[in-house]
Amino acid sequence: MSDRANEHEPSCGELEIRPLAQEDDRLQFCSGDIELDRFFQRFAGKSQFRHHIGTTYVTVLGGERIAAFATISAGELTADAASELLKQRLPAYPVPVLRVTRIAVDKRFQGHGIGKLLLRFMLELALELRDRVGCAGAVVDARARTVAFYEKLGFISLTAERGALGDRPEPLPMFLSTGVIKTAMG
């Protein structure tokens, strides 16, 4: 898996993308987003190793320092949950998707293209799933500051309006079909 990462390596050293290992030091990771940091430090391991409800992939720099992480899980997309634009393209039954639930880059490595590299890896996984078991695309939970980034890649909002969770905006689910993924990665 690390071969794909090295093809598009940012200029900050040798990178490897691999699944999180139980012995990985997650306590030093700091993205600047307390919720993402808390999830990675306290819950990513439990979700992956105990509950088996998601897998976290890490981008490791120089063989040991975690520069970024992304957590994925299996998901489904229904026409009911889709925007009007997608409803016309989806079948009446649920279709499988790869759900990218969280993605973050350590503050020390932000601005080097590592997040984009990791997302590219997740989209490649969606293409592998399409070919192995069936997958219609990828769904990301975009925060307000990242919506424009995902839109540039071709992701489409799944909902017309955003709800609120407390005083923070709820992440906006966005979809990218496997047919568009190759273009988005180009």
Secondary structure, DSSP 4 states (H G I P E B T S, - for coil): -HHHHHHT--SSS-EEEEE--TT---TT---S-HHHHHIIIIIHHIIIIIS-S-EEEEEEETTTEEEEEEEEEEEEE-GGGS-HHHHTTS-SS-EEEEEEEEEEE-GGGTTSSHHHHHHHHHHHHHHHHHHHT---EEEEEE-GGGHHHHHHHT-EES-SS--EETTEEPPEEEEEEHHHHHHHH-
